[in-house]
Amino acid sequence: MSTPKSSSRQNNNNSVKSLMPADMDSTEQDNHNLQSEVNLEQLLQALVAGIPTQSAEIEQLETWKKDLQWVFQFLGNRRVLIAVIEPGTFALRYANAAFCRLAGWEGTPLGSGEIGGLFAGMGITLLELFEEWDQKTAEKLYRRHLLHWVFKQSYQIDLGVLRVLDEPVMAGVKNRLQPELRFVEFWLGSEQLKITRIDQKIDEFADLHLQSMPVSEREAWLMQPNQLAILADRLQLDNYQVEGLLVLEGFDVSVQEQIRRLTQLLIDRDSMLRPDKFERIDGCLRSLFNADGTLLLRPDGEQVQILVAKGGEQLPPVVYAMNSLEASHFLKATTANQVWNVPDLRRECDTECDRALRKMGVRSMLLVPLVVKTVTREGCVQRILGVVGLLCDRPNHFNGIDSQHAQELIPAFIAALRQAMQQRFSHIHNIHPAVEWRFVQEAERRSWGLKQETIVFTEVYPLFGISDIRGSSDERNRAIQTDLLEQFRLALGIVDAVCETKKTHFGQQLRLDLLDYIEHLKEKVTVDMEVRAAEYLNEHLEVYFDYFLQCGPKVQEAVEAYRVACENEHNCVYCDRTRYDEMLHLISTKLQETWVLWQERMQQILPHYCDIECTDGMDHMIYVGKSIDTRFSQFHLHSLRYEQLRAICDCGRTVFRLKAESQINMELVHLVLVQNTTIDIFHNENTEKMFDVKGTRDIRYELVKKRIEKAVDQDAKERITQSGMLTVVYSTEDEWEEYEQYLRYLSREGWVESKVQTGMVESLQGVSGLKFARVRILPEPESIVHIAEVTVVED
C-alpha cells in the first residue's frame, strides 16, 4: 500500500533530520564516525527513498540539491565562525569548518567534514580552547545572558535597550599547529534558551520591586556602572532549569588584535631600545608578518646604525657611513616616504649594507620609513627618525596586505622611537622649551650607542636680575624672638604655679633659669637659638609635665595653656613665624606670577632660556644667543634687555599693591646685573643645576652674581640696592650708554622716576671696577594697564 504524500514527506523530514548535524538531541552514538559518513549523496538517497518518481518531484529534488550545496559551501568556506555549545558548561556540540580551521582541527578526524565537526560527548569546552579564559570569565558571560531572559520572561522587562548582549567578547584561541595565539571576537546567541525557575518562591529580585518602579527611573538605575553585573551575581543558578543551546558567532581578528597589542607595546613607558623590549617587539613583528627577523636603522649626522634581530637573536649593531647608503633600499624608502617592498634582495644588492644582509640569508624585505615633518621659517622639512625593516629568508614573501598593516604601525613606531630618544634624559625634569631641542638631539645620539657629548651653548648673553626682600633675616629673627619669648613666658607661668602650690627649691632654681633665658632672648636672637631654646624647654620643663599635672588645678591650667599654644606641626609657639612664612610665600608667589606673565611675552620676541629661583624673593637667570636660536640678533638682545627691566618694574609694582592692601609689611629691592660680553654654558650631569658656566673668564660673572646683592656704595657706605628702587650694575661705558637709554624709555613710559642716582661699587672679593645706577620705581597709575602687550619681532 502506497504511503500518502503527506506521510511520505514527513518520513523524508525525519530522514533528513537523522542525518543533519543540527540534530544535537540524537541518542548517544559515535558522533565522530557519523560526521565522516554524512555527505550530500547520502542525504539525497534518504530523500529519494520516500519520494515517488514523478517529474515534478525530481525537479524539486534538484532544487533541494542546489540549496543544500550552497548551505554546505557556506558552512565550509565562509569566514564566519559558528559553534553550538551547551549552556553552563560551554561544552562544544558543533563547530563549522571555519571554526575547525581556526582551532587547527582541519585535516583531523575532528574537523574533516565539509560542514564542520560534531563534538557532542567529547568534553571539549571553550575553557580549554580559549587562552586566558577561566570558569569565572565564562560564568560572568553566562549570567549576563540568563539575566536578560529572566528579566524578560519573569518581569516583562526588556534589557535590549541597554544592549546587554551586544557587546562582543575577545578571546585568544589555541591552535595545535601554530605556537602563536589566534584571536576571535564573538557574540553568543541565547534566543533558543528556555529558562524556568525550579522553585517559584525563590525570587532574587523581590526586594527591588522592579515592576512597580517607573520605566524611566528603572532604566536610569540599570544604566549605573556595574549595576547589571551586580544583578547578574544575584542569580541563583541552581534554581534555574535551562534548556536549549547557545550559538557562538564570531570572526577571526588575529591581525587586528596583534596590531593593537603591538601598538600598545610600542607606546608604553619603556624604551623600545631596551634589549628585552626590542626582543618582544621583534617577536610580535615576526608573528604578525610571518617574518624571520627585524631591522632598525637610525641615522645620526653622517652615520647610520643598524640593529638586526634574526631568529629571535639580537646581533651586534653595525655602523655605516650615510653616503654608503645612497643607492640602498633604505634611502629609496625614506625618499618616497612610503612602505617599501623589496621582493628579492638578490636582484638588487648594490651597497655594502645590502650585501651584509644577503649574507645573513635575507631574501626579501618590507621597509617602513619613519619620517616626521616639521615647519620652519624655510618651509616644511622632512626629518628621518629611522627605518624599521621586516626580513624574510624567502623571496617575494611580503604582499600588499602586509604593506597596509605596516602603514598602520608607522605612528606607533614614530612615537616609540621619539620616546626612546627622550628617555635618555629622563632624569632631567622641566627642561626649558628653548633648549629642549638640544637635549633631544643628544638623546638621539646616545640612543645610537655613540659616545656622549656635553651639551654646550656657546657665546650666550646672560641677563640676571633680583627682586629681594630687604632685611628678611632680621624679620625672621624678630618672629623667632617673639614666639620664643611667648613660649618661655608660658613655661615660666607653669613653674610659678608649681612654686606657689608646693615648696620646692629645685623649682625655684628652674624659675631663675627661665628668667635668665627670657632676658637673654630680649637682647638678641639667632637662628641657632631657635633649635637650642626648643631643646632646652623639652629637657628642662616638658619632661616634668606628668608630675606637674598632679600638683593641682592651677598648675594643670598652666600646662594646658602651654600645650594648646604648642599644638601644631612644629610643636612650639609658632604664631609670628607663621605670619612671616605666609608673607614670604605670598611675595614669592605674586612675584612668580608676574614674572611668568612677562616671560610669555618675552619668549615671543625670541626663544631664550630662563630659570627662576624663589627664596627670600625671586632671582631670574636668562641666557640668549645664536647657539640657542639661530635667528638671534642684536635687536633681539636689546629688546629682551628692555623687557627685562619693564618686567622687574612690574614686580616692584606688585609689591606696592601687596603693601597697599596691608598683606605684607616688608620692603623689596630690585637689581639687574649687566654684562655685554658673552659666556659659554654647559649642562653638568653630575650636578642638580641645569647649566654651569664654562671657562675661567666666565667664572667672574658667577662671582659677581653671588656677591652683588650685598654690595655697598663706595662713597656713601650704604647698600647699592634700596627699597622700592631698581639698581643697574655695569662695568663699561658702553654698557651704561645702552642702559641709560633704557632708563630714559622707562621714565617716558611712567615706570620709573627720571632722576637717576649713580655711584661706584665698593670692591668685592675678587671683583672690582663695578658701577651702579639707581632709579625709583613708580606705583601703577590707575590709567595704565597692568602688563602692556609686547610687540612680537617678526624675522
Secondary structure, DSSP 8 states (H G I E B T S, - for coil): ----HHHHHHHHHHHHHHHSTT-TTS-S--HHHHHHH--HHHHHHHHHHTS---HHHHHHHHHHHHHHHHHHHHHHH-S-EEEEE-TTT-BEEEE-HHHHHHHT-BTSTTB-BTTBEE-TTS--BHHHHEET--HHHHHHHHHHHHHHHHHHHHH---GGGGTTTTS-EEEEEEETTEEEEEEEEEEEE-TT-EEEESSTT--TTGGGTTTTS-HHHHHHHHTSTTHHHHHHHH--GGGEEEES-EEEEEEE-HHHHHHHHHHHHHHSSS-TTSHHHHHHHHHHHHHHHT-SEEEEEEEETTEEEEEEEETTEE---EEEEGGGGTTSHHHHHHHHTS-EEES-TTT---SHHHHHHHHTT--EEEEEEEEEEEEETTEEEEEEEEEEEEEESSTT---HHHHHHHHHHHHHHHHHHHHHHHGGGTTS-S--HHHHHHHHHHHHHHHTT------EEEEEEEEEEEEEEETHHHHHHHHHHHHHHHHHHHHHHHHHHHHHHS--HHHHHHHHHHHHHHHHHHH---HHHHHHHHHHHHHHTGGGHHHHTTS-HHHHHHHHHHHHHT-STTSS--HHHHHHHHHHHHHHHHHHHHHHHHHHHHHHHS--EEEEE-SSEEEEEEEESTTT-TT--HHHHHHHHHHHHHHHHHHHHHHHHHHHTTS---EEEEEEE---S-EEEE--TTSSSS-EEESHHHHHHHHHHHHGGG-BBTTT-SBS--TTEEEEEESSHHHHHHHHHHHHHHHHHTSB-S--EEEEB--BTTB---EEEEEEB----TTS-SS--------
